[in-house]
Amino acid sequence: MTKEDEILEFLEVRMFKPILNSSTTSERFKGATRGLKIRLKQRDAQGMIEYFWRNVVDATAKHANYGRMLQNEKIADFENVVDDFRVRFKEL
């Protein structure tokens, strides 16, 4: 398994599936999640990690629409996902 596959699998299980399968998240947010998956797949492992921090975690950045949507949708386990992501992919 490549590092890119490992990152995508982690995010699929911990973030994407719970969001896409939720009955409480908006269709707009689900669409943004599908778009995020596509954009991540276009990058190498380092690019995926940078994109995740810049556009998902940093909700205060001007370009971080997905991060702000995460806050607005009140995704329950997101802080744990971020902590686990940080630990698991820190070596890149």
C-alpha positions as CSV (number, residue, x, y, z in Angstrom):
1,M,0.0,0.0,0.0
2,T,1.4,3.4,-0.9
3,K,1.4,6.3,1.5
4,E,-1.3,8.0,-0.7
5,D,-3.5,4.9,-0.3
6,E,-2.9,4.9,3.4
7,I,-3.9,8.5,3.8
8,L,-7.0,8.1,1.7
9,E,-8.0,4.9,3.5
10,F,-7.6,6.6,6.9
11,L,-9.7,9.6,5.8
12,E,-12.3,7.3,4.1
13,V,-12.9,5.3,7.3
14,R,-12.6,8.1,9.8
15,M,-14.1,11.1,8.0
16,F,-15.6,10.6,4.5
17,K,-17.8,7.6,5.1
18,P,-19.3,9.0,8.4
19,I,-20.1,12.3,6.7
20,L,-21.5,10.7,3.5
21,N,-23.6,8.2,5.3
22,S,-24.9,10.6,7.9
23,S,-28.6,11.6,7.7
24,T,-27.9,14.9,9.5
25,T,-25.2,16.4,7.2
26,S,-26.4,18.7,4.4
27,E,-26.2,17.7,0.7
28,R,-24.0,20.7,0.1
29,F,-21.5,19.4,2.7
30,K,-21.7,15.8,1.2
31,G,-20.9,17.3,-2.2
32,A,-18.0,19.2,-0.8
33,T,-16.7,16.0,0.8
34,R,-16.9,14.2,-2.5
35,G,-15.0,17.1,-4.1
36,L,-12.4,17.0,-1.3
37,K,-11.8,13.3,-2.0
38,I,-11.2,14.0,-5.7
39,R,-8.8,16.9,-5.0
40,L,-6.8,14.7,-2.5
41,K,-6.5,11.9,-5.1
42,Q,-4.8,14.4,-7.5
43,R,-1.8,14.9,-5.1
44,D,1.1,12.9,-3.8
45,A,1.3,12.0,0.0
46,Q,3.0,15.3,1.0
47,G,0.5,17.3,-1.1
48,M,-2.4,15.5,0.5
49,I,-1.2,16.2,4.0
50,E,-0.5,19.9,3.2
51,Y,-3.9,20.2,1.5
52,F,-5.6,18.6,4.6
53,W,-4.0,21.0,7.0
54,R,-4.5,24.1,4.8
55,N,-8.1,23.5,3.6
56,V,-9.7,21.2,6.2
57,V,-8.1,21.9,9.6
58,D,-7.4,25.6,9.3
59,A,-10.9,26.9,9.2
60,T,-9.7,30.5,9.6
61,A,-7.8,30.7,6.4
62,K,-9.6,32.6,3.6
63,H,-9.6,29.6,1.2
64,A,-10.6,27.0,3.8
65,N,-14.3,26.7,2.9
66,Y,-14.4,23.0,3.8
67,G,-12.9,23.7,7.2
68,R,-15.7,26.2,7.9
69,M,-18.3,23.8,6.7
70,L,-17.0,21.2,9.1
71,Q,-17.4,23.6,11.9
72,N,-20.9,24.6,10.8
73,E,-22.0,21.0,10.4
74,K,-20.7,20.2,13.9
75,I,-19.0,17.0,13.0
76,A,-18.7,15.1,16.2
77,D,-15.4,13.2,16.2
78,F,-13.4,15.6,14.0
79,E,-10.9,16.7,16.7
80,N,-10.0,13.0,17.3
81,V,-9.6,12.5,13.6
82,V,-7.2,15.5,13.4
83,D,-5.2,14.3,16.4
84,D,-4.9,10.7,15.0
85,F,-4.0,12.1,11.5
86,R,-1.3,14.3,13.1
87,V,0.2,11.3,14.9
88,R,-0.1,8.8,12.0
89,F,1.3,11.0,9.2
90,K,3.7,13.2,11.0
91,E,6.8,11.7,9.4
92,L,6.0,13.2,6.0
